[in-house]
Amino acid sequence: MWLIPLLIIKGEFFRAHFENVICEHCNQRNGDSALIDTTIYGKAEKFLEESLKLEVKRCIHCGEKLHRRQTIWLANEKK
C-alpha cells in the first residue's frame, strides 16, 4: 500500500510535498506549506502543465514570492 499526499486547489487534486518552507528572501519559516510534487508525474504532461499554472504564494513575513520551492499553499496565509 502506498500513501500519496494530496492537496485540493479549486476542486482539483494535486500530488504534493508538505513542508515548513523557508523564505529565500528573509530566511523566515512560513509554517505548514506545500509544493507540487512534480517528480512523480513522469510523462503525465497534462498534470504537470496544470500544476505550473498555480499561483506561487508570498512569504507571510516579507511579502516576496516563494519561487525557490514554488510554494502553492500556505496554512498560515494572511487573507
N, C-alpha and C positions, 0 to 999 in steps of 0.2 A: 504494500500500500504506500502511496506517495501523498504527501501533503503539499498542496500548491497554494501559496498565499495569493489571494485575490483582492483587488481594490475595485470598487464600483464608482465610476465617474460618469455622470449624466446618463445613467442607465446602462452603461457598457462595462463589461468585466475586463480587467487587465491583470495579467500576472505581474506581481510587484515584489520589490525588495524593500523591507521596512527597516529603518534605522533612525538614529538620532543625529541628523545632519549638522555638520559644522559649516558655517558660512565662510566662503573663501575670501570675503571682503573684510569682515570684522572678527572672524575666528570665534564667534559665539555659537553655542549649541541652540538649535531650534526646537528641540523636543521630538516627539514621535513624528516621523515623516516617511514618505515613500517615493520611490522612483520606479519607473517601468523596468522590469527585468527583461531586457532585450536579448540576452544570451540564450534564453530558452526558446525563442521563436524560430530560430533556424531560418528556413526559407519561407516562412509564413509572412510574406511581404505585406499582405493586407493588414495584419495586426501591427506590424512594425510601423507602417505608414500612419495608421490611426493613432498609435501611441505618440508619434512625433508631432502630431497636431495639438497635443495637450499643452496648456499654458504652464510655463515654468514659474514656480512660486517665488515670492520675495521673502527675504530674511525678515523675521519678526522684530529684529533689533535695529538694523540699519536701513532696511527697505530695498537693498540691492537684490537682483535676481540670483537665484541659486543655480547657476549654469554648470558648475563643476560636476554636480551629481544629477543635474536635470530633475530636480525635485518637483513632483507634480501634486503632492498632497502634504499638508501640514495639519496636525491635530490641533495645534495652538494658534492657528492663523487668526489674526485680528480681522474682523469683518468690517 
